[in-house]
Amino acid sequence: MRDESGSSCRVCRAPLPAATRGRPPVYCSRACQARAYRRRKNPPPAAEPDPPAGRPSRRLEIVEALWRIAAERGLEAASMREIAAEAGVSLRVVQYHFDGKHQLLVTALRLLHRDGERRARARIEAVPDPSDLRALLWVILTEFLPLDDRSRTTLRVLLAYYVRSLTDPALAAVFLHGGQPLEDLVAGIVGRAQREGKAAPGLDPRHEADLLVGGVSGLGMDVLHGRRTVAEVRRTVDYHLDRIFTVPAASGAPAETSQEVHLGVRQSSRQ
Protein backbone atom coordinates (compact mmCIF):
# COMPACT_ATOMS: atom_id res chain seq x y z
CA MET A 1 0.00 0.00 0.00
CA ARG A 2 1.23 3.50 -0.84
CA ASP A 3 2.33 5.54 2.17
CA GLU A 4 0.12 8.64 2.45
CA SER A 5 1.91 10.15 5.44
CA GLY A 6 3.79 12.67 3.27
CA SER A 7 0.69 13.93 1.43
CA SER A 8 -0.94 17.31 2.06
CA CYS A 9 -4.46 18.63 2.62
CA ARG A 10 -6.34 19.14 -0.63
CA VAL A 11 -7.60 22.53 0.55
CA CYS A 12 -4.89 24.27 2.60
CA ARG A 13 -1.91 22.07 1.62
CA ALA A 14 -0.98 21.48 5.26
CA PRO A 15 0.82 18.16 6.01
CA LEU A 16 -1.48 15.26 6.82
CA PRO A 17 -0.94 12.80 9.65
CA ALA A 18 -0.36 9.16 8.82
CA ALA A 19 -3.51 7.05 8.70
CA THR A 20 -4.02 4.86 11.77
CA ARG A 21 -6.89 2.87 10.34
CA GLY A 22 -9.23 2.89 7.38
CA ARG A 23 -8.69 5.23 4.44
CA PRO A 24 -5.87 7.76 4.57
CA PRO A 25 -7.08 11.33 5.31
CA VAL A 26 -7.25 13.89 2.50
CA TYR A 27 -8.18 16.90 4.67
CA CYS A 28 -6.36 18.19 7.72
CA SER A 29 -9.52 19.25 9.57
CA ARG A 30 -13.30 19.26 9.44
CA ALA A 31 -13.16 22.94 8.45
CA CYS A 32 -11.17 22.14 5.30
CA GLN A 33 -13.51 19.24 4.57
CA ALA A 34 -16.48 21.64 4.78
CA ARG A 35 -14.74 24.16 2.50
CA ALA A 36 -14.14 21.44 -0.07
CA TYR A 37 -17.81 20.45 0.10
CA ARG A 38 -18.94 24.04 -0.48
CA ARG A 39 -16.61 24.34 -3.47
CA ARG A 40 -18.07 21.19 -5.04
CA LYS A 41 -21.61 22.38 -4.40
CA ASN A 42 -21.04 25.98 -5.67
CA PRO A 43 -18.16 25.92 -8.13
CA PRO A 44 -16.91 29.33 -9.36
CA PRO A 45 -17.94 30.39 -12.85
CA ALA A 46 -15.67 29.23 -15.61
CA ALA A 47 -12.88 31.60 -16.53
CA GLU A 48 -14.05 33.85 -19.31
CA PRO A 49 -12.17 33.96 -22.61
CA ASP A 50 -10.17 37.02 -23.59
CA PRO A 51 -12.53 39.83 -24.70
CA PRO A 52 -12.66 40.78 -28.38
CA ALA A 53 -10.32 43.53 -29.49
CA GLY A 54 -11.61 46.95 -28.47
CA ARG A 55 -13.93 45.58 -25.78
CA PRO A 56 -13.06 46.05 -22.07
CA SER A 57 -12.49 42.98 -19.92
CA ARG A 58 -15.28 41.75 -17.65
CA ARG A 59 -13.27 42.98 -14.66
CA LEU A 60 -13.11 46.50 -16.12
CA GLU A 61 -16.82 46.41 -17.00
CA ILE A 62 -17.57 45.72 -13.33
CA VAL A 63 -15.31 48.58 -12.24
CA GLU A 64 -16.96 50.98 -14.69
CA ALA A 65 -20.38 49.93 -13.37
CA LEU A 66 -19.21 50.91 -9.89
CA TRP A 67 -18.04 54.28 -11.23
CA ARG A 68 -21.45 54.97 -12.79
CA ILE A 69 -23.29 54.13 -9.57
CA ALA A 70 -20.89 56.23 -7.48
CA ALA A 71 -21.30 59.21 -9.84
CA GLU A 72 -25.09 59.04 -9.87
CA ARG A 73 -26.00 57.85 -6.36
CA GLY A 74 -22.82 57.75 -4.27
CA LEU A 75 -20.74 54.85 -2.96
CA GLU A 76 -23.37 54.02 -0.34
CA ALA A 77 -25.66 52.78 -3.13
CA ALA A 78 -22.94 50.59 -4.67
CA SER A 79 -23.80 47.22 -3.17
CA MET A 80 -22.42 44.11 -4.84
CA ARG A 81 -25.88 43.27 -6.21
CA GLU A 82 -26.37 46.79 -7.59
CA ILE A 83 -22.94 46.67 -9.23
CA ALA A 84 -23.71 43.29 -10.79
CA ALA A 85 -27.03 44.54 -12.15
CA GLU A 86 -25.41 47.70 -13.57
CA ALA A 87 -22.68 45.62 -15.22
CA GLY A 88 -25.23 43.16 -16.62
CA VAL A 89 -23.66 40.12 -14.93
CA SER A 90 -24.59 37.81 -12.09
CA LEU A 91 -23.50 38.40 -8.51
CA ARG A 92 -21.36 35.26 -8.69
CA VAL A 93 -19.38 36.74 -11.58
CA VAL A 94 -18.60 39.86 -9.52
CA GLN A 95 -17.58 37.67 -6.58
CA TYR A 96 -15.39 35.59 -8.88
CA HIS A 97 -13.38 38.65 -9.97
CA PHE A 98 -13.30 40.41 -6.57
CA ASP A 99 -13.04 38.86 -3.09
CA GLY A 100 -15.39 41.45 -1.63
CA LYS A 101 -16.79 44.94 -1.94
CA HIS A 102 -13.84 46.60 -0.26
CA GLN A 103 -11.35 45.04 -2.65
CA LEU A 104 -13.55 46.18 -5.53
CA LEU A 105 -13.65 49.75 -4.14
CA VAL A 106 -9.86 49.92 -3.77
CA THR A 107 -9.24 48.41 -7.20
CA ALA A 108 -11.72 50.78 -8.84
CA LEU A 109 -10.05 53.80 -7.23
CA ARG A 110 -6.59 52.69 -8.40
CA LEU A 111 -7.91 52.23 -11.94
CA LEU A 112 -9.60 55.63 -11.80
CA HIS A 113 -6.28 57.27 -10.92
CA ARG A 114 -4.53 55.32 -13.69
CA ASP A 115 -7.17 56.30 -16.24
CA GLY A 116 -6.91 59.96 -15.24
CA GLU A 117 -3.12 59.92 -15.53
CA ARG A 118 -3.32 58.29 -18.97
CA ARG A 119 -5.78 60.89 -20.28
CA ALA A 120 -3.74 63.75 -18.78
CA ARG A 121 -0.57 62.47 -20.46
CA ALA A 122 -2.41 62.23 -23.77
CA ARG A 123 -3.63 65.84 -23.49
CA ILE A 124 -0.15 67.09 -22.55
CA GLU A 125 1.44 65.26 -25.48
CA ALA A 126 -1.15 66.84 -27.78
CA VAL A 127 0.02 70.40 -26.98
CA PRO A 128 1.30 71.69 -30.37
CA ASP A 129 4.30 73.55 -28.93
CA PRO A 130 5.81 71.89 -25.81
CA SER A 131 7.88 75.03 -25.21
CA ASP A 132 4.67 77.03 -24.69
CA LEU A 133 4.66 76.62 -20.91
CA ARG A 134 1.50 78.67 -20.42
CA ALA A 135 -0.45 76.39 -22.77
CA LEU A 136 1.02 73.37 -20.97
CA LEU A 137 -0.17 74.66 -17.60
CA TRP A 138 -3.60 75.43 -19.07
CA VAL A 139 -3.99 71.81 -20.22
CA ILE A 140 -2.90 70.40 -16.86
CA LEU A 141 -5.21 72.64 -14.82
CA THR A 142 -8.32 72.24 -16.97
CA GLU A 143 -8.07 68.48 -16.43
CA PHE A 144 -9.86 69.20 -13.12
CA LEU A 145 -12.85 70.79 -14.81
CA PRO A 146 -15.98 68.88 -15.87
CA LEU A 147 -15.69 69.80 -19.55
CA ASP A 148 -17.43 66.67 -20.89
CA ASP A 149 -19.41 63.67 -19.70
CA ARG A 150 -16.30 61.62 -19.01
CA SER A 151 -14.55 64.24 -16.89
CA ARG A 152 -17.82 65.09 -15.13
CA THR A 153 -18.28 61.44 -14.13
CA THR A 154 -14.66 61.17 -13.02
CA LEU A 155 -14.92 64.22 -10.81
CA ARG A 156 -18.16 63.03 -9.20
CA VAL A 157 -16.62 59.60 -8.48
CA LEU A 158 -13.51 61.20 -6.96
CA LEU A 159 -15.70 63.32 -4.70
CA ALA A 160 -17.61 60.23 -3.57
CA TYR A 161 -14.33 58.49 -2.80
CA TYR A 162 -12.99 61.54 -0.98
CA VAL A 163 -15.88 61.47 1.48
CA ARG A 164 -15.47 57.71 2.01
CA SER A 165 -11.68 58.02 2.46
CA LEU A 166 -12.16 60.25 5.52
CA THR A 167 -13.21 57.17 7.50
CA ASP A 168 -11.53 54.38 5.51
CA PRO A 169 -7.71 54.20 5.93
CA ALA A 170 -7.26 51.74 3.04
CA LEU A 171 -9.04 54.05 0.61
CA ALA A 172 -7.24 57.07 2.05
CA ALA A 173 -3.90 55.38 1.32
CA VAL A 174 -4.89 55.09 -2.36
CA PHE A 175 -6.66 58.44 -2.60
CA LEU A 176 -3.84 60.38 -0.93
CA HIS A 177 -0.97 58.51 -2.56
CA GLY A 178 2.55 59.47 -1.54
CA GLY A 179 3.81 62.92 -2.38
CA GLN A 180 2.12 65.63 -4.41
CA PRO A 181 3.08 64.80 -8.00
CA LEU A 182 0.66 67.24 -9.61
CA GLU A 183 1.77 70.17 -7.48
CA ASP A 184 5.39 69.18 -8.17
CA LEU A 185 4.68 69.19 -11.92
CA VAL A 186 3.04 72.63 -11.85
CA ALA A 187 5.78 74.08 -9.63
CA GLY A 188 8.41 72.70 -12.00
CA ILE A 189 6.76 74.38 -14.98
CA VAL A 190 6.49 77.72 -13.18
CA GLY A 191 10.13 77.49 -12.10
CA ARG A 192 11.23 76.63 -15.64
CA ALA A 193 9.25 79.60 -16.99
CA GLN A 194 11.05 81.87 -14.53
CA ARG A 195 14.47 80.55 -15.57
CA GLU A 196 13.60 81.14 -19.22
CA GLY A 197 12.40 84.68 -18.51
CA LYS A 198 8.79 83.85 -19.34
CA ALA A 199 7.32 84.29 -15.84
CA ALA A 200 7.52 86.90 -13.12
CA PRO A 201 10.76 86.33 -11.19
CA GLY A 202 9.44 87.21 -7.72
CA LEU A 203 6.93 84.35 -7.48
CA ASP A 204 7.32 81.26 -5.32
CA PRO A 205 6.69 78.30 -7.68
CA ARG A 206 5.55 75.98 -4.89
CA HIS A 207 3.02 78.42 -3.46
CA GLU A 208 1.72 79.17 -6.95
CA ALA A 209 1.33 75.44 -7.62
CA ASP A 210 -0.61 74.88 -4.39
CA LEU A 211 -2.89 77.83 -5.19
CA LEU A 212 -3.53 76.77 -8.79
CA VAL A 213 -4.16 73.07 -8.11
CA GLY A 214 -6.26 73.64 -4.99
CA GLY A 215 -8.15 76.54 -6.53
CA VAL A 216 -9.05 74.83 -9.79
CA SER A 217 -10.09 71.66 -7.90
CA GLY A 218 -12.53 73.71 -5.83
CA LEU A 219 -13.80 75.61 -8.85
CA GLY A 220 -14.46 72.31 -10.61
CA MET A 221 -16.73 71.29 -7.72
CA ASP A 222 -18.55 74.62 -8.04
CA VAL A 223 -19.22 73.81 -11.70
CA LEU A 224 -20.72 70.45 -10.69
CA HIS A 225 -23.05 72.23 -8.25
CA GLY A 226 -23.99 74.86 -10.83
CA ARG A 227 -22.56 77.72 -8.76
CA ARG A 228 -20.22 78.68 -11.60
CA THR A 229 -20.04 78.06 -15.32
CA VAL A 230 -17.10 76.57 -17.17
CA ALA A 231 -16.63 79.91 -18.96
CA GLU A 232 -16.33 81.73 -15.62
CA VAL A 233 -13.75 79.25 -14.38
CA ARG A 234 -11.79 79.54 -17.62
CA ARG A 235 -11.60 83.32 -17.13
CA THR A 236 -10.35 82.82 -13.57
CA VAL A 237 -7.66 80.39 -14.72
CA ASP A 238 -6.65 82.84 -17.46
CA TYR A 239 -6.39 85.64 -14.89
CA HIS A 240 -3.97 83.68 -12.71
CA LEU A 241 -1.91 82.45 -15.66
CA ASP A 242 -1.66 86.03 -16.95
CA ARG A 243 -0.41 87.06 -13.52
CA ILE A 244 2.27 84.36 -13.55
CA PHE A 245 3.38 84.82 -17.14
CA THR A 246 3.50 88.64 -17.08
CA VAL A 247 7.15 89.68 -17.05
CA PRO A 248 8.03 93.30 -16.07
CA ALA A 249 9.44 95.36 -18.94
CA ALA A 250 13.18 96.04 -18.94
CA SER A 251 12.55 99.78 -18.48
CA GLY A 252 10.85 99.12 -15.17
CA ALA A 253 7.38 100.01 -16.47
CA PRO A 254 4.78 97.31 -15.73
CA ALA A 255 4.10 95.02 -18.65
CA GLU A 256 0.62 94.73 -20.02
CA THR A 257 -1.32 91.58 -19.34
CA SER A 258 -2.93 89.76 -22.21
CA GLN A 259 -6.31 91.07 -21.05
CA GLU A 260 -5.06 94.68 -21.20
CA VAL A 261 -3.61 94.07 -24.64
CA HIS A 262 -6.98 92.81 -25.86
CA LEU A 263 -8.72 95.86 -24.43
CA GLY A 264 -6.20 98.18 -26.11
CA VAL A 265 -6.77 96.52 -29.46
CA ARG A 266 -10.52 96.94 -29.08
CA GLN A 267 -10.23 100.64 -28.21
CA SER A 268 -7.86 101.40 -31.10
CA SER A 269 -10.14 99.60 -33.52
CA ARG A 270 -13.05 101.79 -32.39
CA GLN A 271 -11.02 104.96 -33.03
Secondary structure as the mmCIF struct_conf table of DSSP 4:
data_model
#
loop_
_struct_conf.conf_type_id
_struct_conf.id
_struct_conf.beg_label_comp_id
_struct_conf.beg_label_asym_id
_struct_conf.beg_label_seq_id
_struct_conf.end_label_comp_id
_struct_conf.end_label_asym_id
_struct_conf.end_label_seq_id
TURN_TY1_P TURN_TY1_P1 SER A 5 GLY A 6
STRN STRN1 SER A 8 SER A 8
TURN_TY1_P TURN_TY1_P2 ARG A 10 CYS A 12
STRN STRN2 PRO A 15 PRO A 15
HELX_LH_PP_P HELX_LH_PP_P1 PRO A 17 ALA A 19
BEND BEND1 THR A 20 ARG A 23
HELX_LH_PP_P HELX_LH_PP_P2 PRO A 24 PRO A 25
BEND BEND2 VAL A 26 VAL A 26
BEND BEND3 CYS A 28 SER A 29
HELX_RH_AL_P HELX_RH_AL_P1 ARG A 30 LYS A 41
BEND BEND4 ASN A 42 ASN A 42
HELX_LH_PP_P HELX_LH_PP_P3 PRO A 43 PRO A 52
TURN_TY1_P TURN_TY1_P3 ALA A 53 GLY A 54
BEND BEND5 ARG A 55 ARG A 55
HELX_RH_AL_P HELX_RH_AL_P2 ARG A 58 ARG A 73
HELX_RH_3T_P HELX_RH_3T_P1 LEU A 75 ALA A 77
HELX_RH_AL_P HELX_RH_AL_P3 MET A 80 ALA A 87
TURN_TY1_P TURN_TY1_P4 GLY A 88 GLY A 88
BEND BEND6 VAL A 89 VAL A 89
HELX_RH_AL_P HELX_RH_AL_P4 LEU A 91 HIS A 97
BEND BEND7 ASP A 99 GLY A 100
HELX_RH_AL_P HELX_RH_AL_P5 LYS A 101 GLU A 125
TURN_TY1_P TURN_TY1_P5 ALA A 126 ALA A 126
BEND BEND8 PRO A 128 PRO A 128
TURN_TY1_P TURN_TY1_P6 PRO A 130 SER A 131
HELX_RH_AL_P HELX_RH_AL_P6 LEU A 133 THR A 142
TURN_TY1_P TURN_TY1_P7 GLU A 143 PHE A 144
BEND BEND9 LEU A 145 LEU A 145
BEND BEND10 ASP A 148 ASP A 148
HELX_RH_AL_P HELX_RH_AL_P7 ASP A 149 SER A 165
TURN_TY1_P TURN_TY1_P8 LEU A 166 THR A 167
HELX_RH_AL_P HELX_RH_AL_P8 PRO A 169 PHE A 175
TURN_TY1_P TURN_TY1_P9 LEU A 176 LEU A 176
BEND BEND11 GLY A 178 GLY A 179
HELX_RH_AL_P HELX_RH_AL_P9 PRO A 181 ARG A 195
TURN_TY1_P TURN_TY1_P10 GLU A 196 GLY A 197
BEND BEND12 ALA A 199 ALA A 199
TURN_TY1_P TURN_TY1_P11 PRO A 201 GLY A 202
HELX_RH_AL_P HELX_RH_AL_P10 PRO A 205 HIS A 225
TURN_TY1_P TURN_TY1_P12 GLY A 226 GLY A 226
BEND BEND13 ARG A 227 ARG A 228
HELX_RH_AL_P HELX_RH_AL_P11 VAL A 230 ILE A 244
TURN_TY1_P TURN_TY1_P13 PHE A 245 PHE A 245
HELX_LH_PP_P HELX_LH_PP_P4 VAL A 247 ALA A 249
TURN_TY1_P TURN_TY1_P14 ALA A 250 SER A 251
BEND BEND14 GLY A 252 ALA A 253
HELX_LH_PP_P HELX_LH_PP_P5 PRO A 254 THR A 257
HELX_RH_AL_P HELX_RH_AL_P12 SER A 258 ARG A 270
#
